[in-house]
């Protein structure tokens, strides 16, 4: 039996990000992935929101994604685009980039930090005890881990085997997405009719003046609402053809499918993100309609919240109870995503009354205050963990300030590249010289003379010192002295 400190089931974006976080912290981590390579059939998710780009920037890898994607204003609610270009962030935009590229780039980074992979294998069974988890693989091999994290999708075997309930709502609508060749040219773009919302496009595109401009040739990407809900079998070309004919009266000569998939508005969330030595992240913990493009982003941010906590527990620098804060902080975030995606999927219904509701909401979102609030929610920039009363920074993301230090200028996010906590002293240098610090905490004396501003919240008073968690959120704000910093 092979032993690892942590085994991650699933090598999608969430699993890859978590593995990278653990490896940065010096934890022996292995990923079990059913695919023989990182190749992904289909486009799946289509981009990154601002907060996720910030997270990648905190690890020094954001440019790898930005160099391949299309910067655009991607935040939106239902059919209303929400501009975040004026928000206080170094990345006041989203990024159009298909999931297969996101995974490829993430996998390249993970390979650099040293992670063991078991590819072409499924997790077939698990058994946990007081000291760890036995993980059975489809090739007959067994792994032993101190902790197992299920990043294995909405049908998560890990979640089911752990007996974690997955309450929520059954689907009310179903859509097919595919990439196929077509003998006839459909009208590209988004279409709405009595059946629902549908679209045609091409994977190759550019964004010009905020508008998507597709390539002139190549396979066509299709999204079409199905007439009936409830099929659980893998969709076929015949299913796609029948759905197109029902909606358009023709299937445009669809043939030679590259891939076909199905999504619904099923909405569920794990009742608990942790059962002793088993944890859940990403789609294994929450599934919802794809409206707003929030699924992949929420999963990656789950991983960054969990990674440093799990590392510190494994290395016995923090008590096991620290893992309980993962559920406490991330469950409410996903619950809010579930709520807003349910609202958006309801607004897609082909009903004149629902259409009227959508028009009223669009009018409201044209006002500055509602726009800013919803844009911050959709982009992840307003996430606030409840760390108690105090300075407005407490529990919120640390702004990426341009600091001046004895060693020269440095950005805050550059201090987080190694995923270590940072105690940032913005007062008189040396004020924390008598404060005993754990080795993992970086003490940085710096100066900053600009404004402190948070999305939606606005300008806040500049603190004398902040303790920044490895995930970029502020854990403590204060001054040196008895009790506080310790």
Buried (B, 14 or more C-beta within 10 A) or exposed (E): EBEBBBBBBBBBBBBBBBBBBBBBBBBBBBBBBBBEEBEBEBBBBBBBBBBBBBBBBBBBBBEBBBEBBBBBBBBBBBBBBBBBEEBBBBBBBBBBBBBBBBBBBBBEBBBEBEBBBBEBBBBBEBEBEEEBBBBBBBEEEEBBBBBBBBBBBBEBBBBBBBEBEBEBEEBBBBBBBBBBBBEEEBEBEEBBEEBBBBBBBBBEBEBEEEEBEBEEEEBBBBBBBBEEBEEEEEBEBEBBBBBBBBBBEEBBEBEEBBBBBBBBBBBBBBBBBBBEBBBBBBBBBBBBBBBBBBBBBBBBBBBBBBBBBBBBBBEEEBEEEBBBBBBEBBBBBBEBBBEBBBBBBBBBBEEEEEEEBBEEBBEBBEEEEBBBBBBBBBBBBBBBBEBEEEBBBBBBBBBBBBBEBEEEEBBBBEBBEEBBBBBBBBBEEEBBEEBEBEEBBBBBBBEBEEEBEBBBBEEBEBBBBBBBBBBBBBBBBBEBEEEEBE
